[in-house]
Amino acid sequence: MIPLAAISWPLLDRIHVYGDFSISPHGIAIAIGFLFGAWWLLREGPERGVSRDHIDTMLVWSLVGAVVGARLFWALTHQSDLGGVGDVFVVWRGGISLLGGIAGAILISMPVFWHYGYRLFQVMDGAAIGMAFGIFVGRVGDLLIGDHFGRPTSWLLAWRYEGGTPAGFGCLGARCTEYLLQGEQRFEITRSSARLFSAAGETLAKGVGVHQTALYEMAGALALFLFLYWLNGKRRREGVLFCSFLAWYGALRLVTDSFRIERRFYGLTGSQWASLAAVVASVSLLVWWAGHPKAEEEPVTEAEGPVGPAVAPEDEPPPGPVEATPAD
């Protein structure tokens, strides 16, 4: 099948700085995404009553939680890829989960929220817009290193291999292969085709390229950022922004992960199960809030005061002119 069009670019797995020292463009993109999210929370948080000094502390803990959660969630869903318990801590070899990072950042920061007297949604509503844009930037890094390839396809936006070493693949010349797949499947890509083979060598899927799921998710994250930015233009009930973020991004992952070649548990990937839980919880809250709107407080006028007209104290004379009494 000849596609109507195809997209492609050479991959850049490492940026060599000096000698053997190199940096992953994926790591750079993740760092930029986190910094933007931090900047946005510092900008938006005070508008919601969150102190900048407290935000600084929250960001430090969230960074720790993001790294730990991202690795632990990936390890939990890829246990067969690990040579032992020690491999869980070898983060620099790759293998992290975005959803695990988000969950880890929130869970480790929640005691900090409570310590300072903040509500969960009070803080997370201020962070939601920055998180959406941070995901958008982070997915740029995935595109650069060739991560999260989907199944072979020949559709309009099929991504065609043009050189470099995709994440998780081993390359010999212009032929790259990934073996660590469920059911001992083998994924092979070249400059002219992409094929998925069963353990017995049977062709399960083929095309001129692959579904570039990171590209789909990057576009969805950008649309989410613009939607939340618009939603934030009007005063909303506390929690609406963060639940909208969870519902949108969770639904996005349910779709994009359906194209990925990932290990599945009862038909869904680990990220899809987590996304499904997030979608159900957030949509349920949004529907409940829509049916039970929060009563708005009546505006307080200067004349009436907070509880009604003022009453003069009993021990003091009423206001007005005081007439002089004649002397005896």
C-alpha positions in Angstrom: 0.0 0.0 0.0 1.4 3.4 -1.0 0.6 6.1 1.6 -0.7 9.5 0.6 2.1 11.0 2.6 4.6 10.1 5.3 6.6 12.1 7.8 10.1 11.4 8.9 13.2 12.9 10.5 16.6 11.5 11.6 16.7 10.5 15.3 19.1 12.0 17.8 19.6 9.6 20.7 22.4 11.6 22.5 24.0 15.0 22.4 27.7 14.6 22.8 29.1 17.4 24.9 32.7 16.5 25.6 34.5 13.2 25.2 32.3 10.4 26.4 30.0 12.8 28.3 26.6 13.1 26.5 23.1 14.2 27.3 19.8 12.8 26.2 17.6 15.3 24.4 14.7 13.5 26.0 16.0 14.5 29.4 16.5 18.1 28.3 12.9 18.3 27.1 11.6 16.8 30.4 13.6 19.3 32.3 12.3 22.2 30.2 8.7 20.9 30.7 9.2 20.7 34.5 10.6 24.2 34.6 7.7 25.7 32.6 5.2 23.9 34.9 7.1 25.3 38.0 7.1 28.8 36.5 3.4 28.6 35.8 2.6 27.4 39.4 4.7 30.3 40.8 2.7 32.7 38.6 -0.8 31.2 39.2 -0.5 29.9 42.8 -0.5 33.3 44.6 -3.8 34.1 42.7 -5.3 31.1 44.6 -3.8 32.0 47.9 -0.7 29.8 47.8 2.5 31.4 49.1 5.5 31.6 46.7 7.8 30.4 49.5 5.6 27.4 50.1 5.5 26.7 46.3 9.3 26.5 46.2 9.2 23.8 48.9 6.4 21.9 47.0 8.4 22.0 43.8 11.5 20.5 45.4 9.5 17.6 46.8 7.5 17.2 43.6 10.7 16.8 41.6 11.8 14.0 43.9 8.4 12.3 43.7 8.3 12.6 40.0 11.6 10.8 39.5 10.7 8.1 42.0 7.2 7.6 40.8 8.1 7.6 37.1 10.7 4.8 37.6 8.6 2.7 40.1 5.5 2.7 37.9 7.6 1.7 34.8 9.3 -1.1 36.8 6.0 -2.3 38.1 4.7 -2.8 34.5 7.9 -4.0 33.0 9.2 -6.5 35.6 10.3 -9.0 33.0 12.7 -6.3 31.6 14.6 -6.1 34.9 17.6 -8.3 35.7 17.0 -7.8 39.4 15.8 -5.5 42.1 18.9 -3.3 41.7 17.9 -2.5 38.1 14.9 -0.5 39.5 17.4 2.2 40.5 19.2 2.4 37.2 17.2 5.3 35.9 19.9 6.5 33.4 19.4 3.4 31.3 15.9 4.6 30.4 12.5 3.4 31.4 10.2 5.9 33.0 6.4 6.5 33.1 4.9 9.9 32.7 1.7 9.0 34.6 3.9 7.5 37.4 5.8 10.7 37.5 2.7 12.8 37.8 1.2 10.5 40.5 4.5 10.5 42.4 4.9 14.3 42.4 1.4 14.7 43.8 1.5 12.0 46.4 4.8 13.1 47.9 3.7 16.7 47.9 0.4 16.2 49.6 1.8 16.2 53.2 3.4 19.5 52.3 0.0 20.9 51.2 -1.6 19.8 54.4 1.3 21.0 56.5 0.8 24.6 55.2 -3.0 24.4 55.3 -3.7 24.2 51.6 -6.3 22.1 49.9 -5.4 19.6 47.1 -7.4 21.3 44.4 -6.3 24.8 45.6 -2.8 23.9 44.6 -3.4 21.6 41.7 -5.8 23.9 39.9 -2.8 26.4 39.7 -0.6 23.6 38.4 -2.9 22.1 35.8 -2.2 24.5 32.9 1.6 24.3 33.4 1.4 20.5 33.5 -0.4 20.3 30.2 2.3 22.5 28.5 5.0 20.5 30.2 3.7 17.3 28.7 3.7 19.0 25.3 7.4 19.9 25.6 8.3 16.6 27.1 6.9 14.7 24.1 9.2 16.8 21.8 12.0 14.9 23.5 10.3 11.5 22.7 10.1 12.5 19.0 13.8 13.3 18.9 14.9 10.0 20.3 12.3 7.8 18.6 10.4 6.6 21.7 6.9 5.2 22.0 6.6 3.8 18.4 3.1 2.4 17.6 2.1 -0.4 15.4 3.2 -0.5 11.7 0.9 1.5 9.5 0.7 3.1 6.0 -1.8 5.8 6.9 -1.4 9.5 6.1 0.8 10.4 9.1 2.9 7.2 9.1 6.4 7.9 10.5 9.2 6.5 8.4 12.6 5.7 9.8 15.4 7.9 8.4 18.4 6.9 10.5 19.6 6.9 14.1 18.9 4.5 17.0 15.3 4.5 18.3 14.9 4.1 22.0 14.8 0.5 23.0 16.0 -0.8 19.6 19.3 -2.3 18.5 20.4 -1.4 15.0 22.6 -3.1 12.5 23.2 -0.8 9.6 19.8 0.6 8.5 17.8 -2.2 10.2 16.6 -1.7 13.8 15.0 -4.4 15.9 13.3 -4.5 19.3 12.9 -7.8 21.1 11.6 -7.1 24.6 7.9 -7.3 23.7 5.0 -9.2 25.1 4.8 -12.8 23.9 8.4 -12.6 22.5 7.2 -10.6 19.5 9.8 -8.9 17.3 9.5 -5.3 16.0 11.7 -4.5 13.0 12.0 -1.1 11.1 14.0 -0.1 8.1 14.0 3.0 5.8 11.3 1.3 3.6 9.1 -0.6 6.0 8.0 -1.6 9.5 7.0 -5.1 10.5 5.8 -6.8 13.7 6.5 -10.5 13.9 5.2 -13.2 16.3 7.6 -15.5 18.2 7.1 -18.0 15.4 8.1 -15.5 12.7 4.6 -14.8 11.4 4.0 -11.2 10.2 1.4 -9.7 12.5 1.4 -6.2 11.0 3.3 -4.3 8.4 3.4 -0.8 6.8 5.7 1.9 5.4 6.2 3.3 8.9 4.7 3.3 12.4 2.1 5.2 14.4 4.1 8.0 16.1 2.1 8.0 19.3 4.3 10.7 20.9 3.3 13.0 18.0 -0.4 12.3 18.6 0.0 12.9 22.3 2.0 16.1 21.8 -0.9 17.5 19.7 -3.4 16.5 22.3 -1.4 18.0 25.1 -1.2 21.3 23.2 -4.9 21.3 22.7 -5.4 20.6 26.4 -3.2 23.5 27.3 -5.2 25.9 25.1 -8.5 24.5 26.6 -7.4 24.9 30.2 -6.0 28.4 29.4 -9.5 29.3 28.1 -11.2 27.6 31.0 -9.1 29.6 33.4 -10.3 32.9 32.0 -13.5 32.7 34.1 -13.8 32.0 37.8 -14.5 28.3 38.2 -15.3 26.0 41.1 -12.2 24.8 42.9 -11.1 21.5 41.3 -12.7 22.0 37.9 -9.3 22.8 36.2 -7.5 19.8 37.6 -10.3 17.4 37.0 -10.6 18.6 33.5 -6.9 18.0 33.0 -7.2 14.5 34.4 -10.2 13.7 32.3 -8.7 15.0 29.0 -5.3 13.6 29.4 -6.5 10.3 30.7 -8.8 9.9 27.7 -5.9 10.9 25.4 -3.7 8.2 26.9 -6.5 5.6 26.5 -6.5 6.4 22.8 -2.8 6.8 22.1 -1.8 3.7 24.1 -4.1 1.6 22.0 -1.7 2.1 19.1 1.4 1.3 21.1 3.2 -2.1 21.2 3.2 -2.4 25.0 2.7 -5.2 27.5 -1.0 -5.5 28.4 -2.8 -6.7 31.4 -6.3 -8.0 30.8 -6.3 -6.1 27.4 -5.0 -2.7 28.6 -1.5 -1.3 29.2 -0.6 -0.2 32.7 -0.9 3.4 31.7 -4.4 2.7 30.3 -5.6 1.2 33.6 -4.2 4.2 35.5 -5.8 6.6 32.9 -9.1 4.8 33.1 -9.2 5.3 36.9 -8.3 9.0 36.5 -11.0 9.5 33.9 -13.7 7.8 35.9 -12.9 9.7 39.1 -12.5 13.1 37.5 -15.6 12.8 35.3 -17.6 11.6 38.2 -16.6 14.7 40.2 -17.3 17.0 37.3 -20.8 15.5 36.8 -21.6 15.7 40.5 -20.5 19.3 40.6 -22.6 20.2 37.6 -25.7 18.7 39.3 -24.9 20.3 42.7 -23.6 23.8 42.0 -21.9 25.5 44.9 -23.9 28.3 46.4 -22.3 31.7 45.8 -21.9 33.9 48.8 -24.0 37.1 48.7 -21.9 40.2 48.2 -21.3 42.2 51.4 -22.2 45.9 51.1 -20.4 48.5 53.1 -23.7 49.9 54.4 -25.1 46.6 55.8 -21.9 45.0 57.1 -21.4 41.3 57.2 -24.6 40.5 59.2 -27.0 43.3 58.6 -27.7 46.9 59.8 -25.6 48.1 62.6 -27.2 48.3 66.1 -26.0 50.9 68.6 -24.7 49.5 71.9 -27.1 49.8 74.8 -24.7 51.7 77.1 -24.1 54.5 74.6 -26.5 57.3 73.7 -28.0 57.1 70.2 -26.3 59.3 67.6 -27.7 62.8 67.0 -27.6 66.2 68.6 -27.5 66.4 72.4 -29.7 69.0 74.1 -28.2 70.9 77.1 -30.2 70.5 80.4 -30.9 73.7 82.5 -28.8 74.1 85.7 -30.6 74.0 89.1 
